[in-house]
Amino acid sequence: MTVRRLADKQPDSFEFTPENKAWCDAQIAKYPEGRQASAVIPLLWKAQAQHHYWLPKPAIEKVADMLGMSYIRVLEIATFYTMFNLEPVGRYFVQLCGTTPCMLRGAEDIKKVCESRIGAQRNVSSDGNFSWLEVECLGACCNAPMVQINDDYYEDLTPESFGKLLDDLAAGRPVRKGSQSGRKTSEPAGGLTALSSLYGSDGVSGPASHKE
């Protein structure tokens, strides 16, 4: 198992914004007295989202103080779960699925785009826009190959569509989340086929020719 350590350079302090502090208080209030530690993962996640998608030591300690936990207990949680980034990431953090279905569908080609456009894994691009990491299955196998960028999935990628996606994100242009090939969710790439003789052309509206 890979050893996960905190980044060498750390901010001096961390404070939740008033809005995020209120959100944290609401999470803590869900648990009975003495069980506040159950909110540790949501609070760490909120701290990471506030701090440019990576979790610094002062944020870990702030969460520990809020929950009455020892620093080492919260550090154990932050270093165990790979959903927590312990070092700076780009404005757009690309997680590339490299598991078998995505690999068979062209993940290696997407990986080459990451290497040529961004650099090595964990490297933040010179403009601060991007960093990337190859991860295990992200659960969108039907739409392979795919990546997760910050909180959103981008699926059915080709090297060309992925390159354009990076261009659009860097330029601040709107992007389409989900499938980049135009299909809806995980329907067949060639369109719906099952029960086509029983249902209308949209596949949902009921029998195409129904008589009472």
Stockholm file with secondary structure:
# STOCKHOLM 1.0

chainA/1-212         MTVRRLADKQPDSFEFTPENKAWCDAQIAKYPEGRQASAVIPLLWKAQAQHHYWLPKPAIEKVADMLGMSYIRVLEIATFYTMFNLEPVGRYFVQLCGTTPCMLRGAEDIKKVCESRIGAQRNVSSDGNFSWLEVECLGACCNAPMVQINDDYYEDLTPESFGKLLDDLAAGRPVRKGSQSGRKTSEPAGGLTALSSLYGSDGVSGPASHKE
#=GR chainA/1-212 SS CCCCCCCSSCCSCCCCCHHHHHHHHHHHTTSCTTCGGGGHHHHHHHHHHHTTTCCCHHHHHHHHHHHTCCHHHHHHHHHHCTTSCCSCCCSEEEEEECSHHHHHTTHHHHHHHHHHHTCSTTCCCTTSSEEEEEESCCSCGGGCSCEEETTEEEESCCHHHHHHHHHHHHHTCCCCCEESSSCCTTSCTTCCCTTTTTSCTTSSSCCSSCCC
#=GC SS_cons         CCCCCCCSSCCSCCCCCHHHHHHHHHHHTTSCTTCGGGGHHHHHHHHHHHTTTCCCHHHHHHHHHHHTCCHHHHHHHHHHCTTSCCSCCCSEEEEEECSHHHHHTTHHHHHHHHHHHTCSTTCCCTTSSEEEEEESCCSCGGGCSCEEETTEEEESCCHHHHHHHHHHHHHTCCCCCEESSSCCTTSCTTCCCTTTTTSCTTSSSCCSSCCC
//
